[in-house]
Every structure is written in structure tokens, then in C-alpha cells.
Amino acid sequence: MKPESYFSKEIKPALENEPPGEWLPKIPDGCIRLSSGYPDRGLVPVDGVKEAVAELLDEEKDLPFHYIGSRKMEELSVFLQQLMNGCSVSVNDEEMLITSGACQAIDLIARVLVDDETVVALESPTYMEALEIFQNYTKHFISVEVDEHGLRTDRLEEVLKDRRRNGETLPKVLYTIPSFQNPTGTTMTEERRDHIIRLAEEYDFLIIEDDAYGNVYFEKGMVPLKSRGGDRVLYVGSLSKVVAPGLRIGWIAARPEFIRALSWFKKDLGHPFAQASVAAFLGMSDLDGHFASLRKVYKEKCRLMLSELKRELPSEVSWYVPEGGYFVWVRVPGVDTSGMLPAALSEGVSYVPGKYFFLDREEGIEYLRLSFSYASKQDIVEGVQRLGRVVEAAVGFEGGK
Ligand SMILES: Cc1ncc(COP(=O)(O)O)c(C=O)c1O
């Protein structure tokens, strides 16, 4: 018996891709993890969630453990709608679907919208897990570069014009992370936001707006594309970066017709207990205060990482200055950052090589992604010093070739 021979014809081409998570470096013990896009450990509300769960179970007994779940699950939807209202997006119950994190949201959207002939437009670079998801459904992509002001919408327009002129298939969807992007940390300007919405109208595509970092701003939040693009935007939110990723709470806000089709496939692949616990936690906590403190912590850690980079890295190395999010995107000219990784790991610091964020991996050779969210301040200082030594050696070596 050959198990592979039973796989569906949709699955077979996807299984030819690289296995998911290949980009994750195997990190030795004691290594400073500047690769991990996890929240700061001190910001995960362990005590708050503990208290909320205790109260939930005292009040509702076994209810949150059933398929049908707790009454609190509806409250979660209301909380998330309020969160969106706070960013100038109004949504009602028919326009919302709670998912197991943003990743399930992206996967469901791809499942409903993308088939093997669909062209998907992506930012270059982009979130590697989204890349993996879309590649499970199609092999047709357009990738458009990101600069310090986010997606180059002028380039996107050129590509769309060319394709229309040449009679080539136009993209059905564009996946973008307009605010505090993973991996570049960049934010799309207001002008580009307007431009992208105009392009979506003119070239008839949908926008998947991944706003996982929307609330992790340092000075000023951005109004999501959803508020300008209305019907054309399928908004994806997540509590992973502001509460805790292990709770797996994400959501989609989109037109009711999309939500109905997405629910069809989501079925009960959710977590009633986690949803009820998070609703109970949000109901008890001062969310504004929590957001304010996390913005302060991440802003300080980001500033610290940037000043250490300036001090410790050779002058030819450059990076974008983020206005929010978790990441600093670093360019080390002339150096293959995946080739440099073993040296970094043995020096005791990890990062993610840039190539994993690109469809065409060659484009990412000289880049690496650092995260300031998870490591402590002390580890950021020590980690960047270690990275400095490794980069210094690599630049010297490449330069001497
Ligand atoms: C852009 C982006 N979207 C989504 C996610 C994942 O979100 P979730 O944990 O809700 O699946 C991440 C996590 O790194 C991310 O960077």
C-alpha cells in the first residue's frame, strides 16, 4: 500500500513544496533568540488569565467545555468588534468570524478564494507562513517589492497594467500587511493605502489585510484598509501579539457572503474553552492599560535594539526604522545570511535568514530578520554584540575574497 497514492489531487502539488516551518532555525540551549516573533514573556497576562478562568468555571461550570461552549463566546465577538471600532472599522455579527489565530483565517480565506489557477499578489518580502499557506493552493504569484513606506503600489500598478495589456490573468487577491509588517517592520503610507484601494476597484481584486501588529504601534496607530476599502477587504486580526499566541484567537471581518462561505469550512475547528477564557479575561481587564504598557515596552526594546545595532554593526549594514510591530529588517551587503547562521548560533544568537520571506529566495540572501519582542533588554544588548562579531567576521571574509 502506498499512502501517497490516496492523497487528493489538490494536496499532491502542495506536498512537493518545502515542509512548513523549514525556516525555523534549530536553536541551541542558551542561545539568545532574536529570531522569535513571540511576545515579551512579562507581557503575557498569566495571572489575569488564571483569575478569569477560575471565575469562568465557578460561574459556568462545565459549559465552556461543551461543543456549544459558553455564553462568553458571544461576548468575545463583541469585544473584537469594539476593538475594530476603535480603529474606525465598524462590523456586525454577520461580518465576523472568530478563528484559531490569523493563520487559520488566512488558510480559510485561501481555501475559499484560491484554486490552482488563481493568481495571488504578495508583498516581497512577506510573512513566511502566509507564503506557505498560499503555495498550498496555487503556484501563480505576482510579488511586488516593499520599501521603507510599505508596498510599492506604483510597481503593483505597472504590473497590473502590463498584465492587462498582454492579456495575462489578473490577480484575484492581494495579501498585504500594511502596518508594522512582518518581516520589514514598515508601514504603508496613507497615499499608498488610497492607491491600493483604487487599484483593487480598477483591476477587480480583493485585499486580504493582515493586521496582526495593528495595535502594536509606538506613537500612532494606522486606520486599516478595511475602513477605506469596505467590501473589497477581508480583514484578518489576531490577539497573538497583544495577549498570547497559544490562545489561538484570530478573526476575519468581511462581507457576510464571504463570512458564510468561510464558516462552511471552518465548521467547529475553533476552541470554545480558549474563546470563553479570553472573553472572561478581556471582560475583567483594563485592555487600554495593557495596550499602553505593551506599546511602551516594545517601543523601548526597539529603540534599544536600533541603538545597539548602530554601535555594534559595521557601517555598511542598514535597516528600516520601525514605527511598531516586533521586527527589525537588516541588510548585510555582500553576505549570505543563511550561510552565516551556523556561526551566529555557535556565537549564541539566532535570527531568521531573509530568504525565507521571499518567493524568489535569491532576493533575500543579504537580509535577516531580528525580533526585539521576546528577548529581554539585557539579552538584546548581548545578542546584538554577538551578532556584531559574527557580521564583522562575515563582512571581512566576503570582502577579502
Ligand atoms: C503578519 C502575521 N500574521 C499572522 C501571524 C500569526 O498570527 P496567529 O498567531 O494569530 O495565527 C503572524 C505571527 O507571526 C504574523 O507575523
The ligand as a Tripos MOL2 file, in Angstrom:
@<TRIPOS>MOLECULE
LIG
   16    16     1     0     0
SMALL
NO_CHARGES

@<TRIPOS>ATOM
      1 C1          1.8640   39.0240    9.7550 C.3       1 LIG1
      2 C2          1.4410   37.9420   10.6630 C.ar      1 LIG1
      3 N1          0.2160   37.4370   10.5440 N.ar      1 LIG1
      4 C3         -0.2190   36.4540   11.3310 C.ar      1 LIG1
      5 C4          0.5950   35.9120   12.3090 C.ar      1 LIG1
      6 C5          0.1290   34.7540   13.1340 C.3       1 LIG1
      7 O1         -0.9580   35.0830   13.8670 O.3       1 LIG1
      8 P1         -1.7190   33.9720   14.7120 P.3       1 LIG1
      9 O2         -0.8430   33.5790   15.8370 O.co2     1 LIG1
     10 O3         -2.9570   34.6920   15.1460 O.co2     1 LIG1
     11 O4         -2.0170   32.8310   13.7920 O.co2     1 LIG1
     12 C6          1.8760   36.4010   12.4790 C.ar      1 LIG1
     13 C7          2.7680   35.8120   13.5060 C.2       1 LIG1
     14 O5          3.9580   35.9000   13.4670 O.2       1 LIG1
     15 C8          2.3070   37.4290   11.6290 C.ar      1 LIG1
     16 O6          3.5400   37.9160   11.7280 O.3       1 LIG1
@<TRIPOS>BOND
     1     1     2 1
     2     2     3 ar
     3     2    15 ar
     4     3     4 ar
     5     4     5 ar
     6     5     6 1
     7     5    12 ar
     8     6     7 1
     9     7     8 1
    10     8     9 2
    11     8    10 1
    12     8    11 1
    13    12    13 1
    14    12    15 ar
    15    13    14 2
    16    15    16 1
@<TRIPOS>SUBSTRUCTURE
     1 LIG1         1 GROUP 0 **** ****
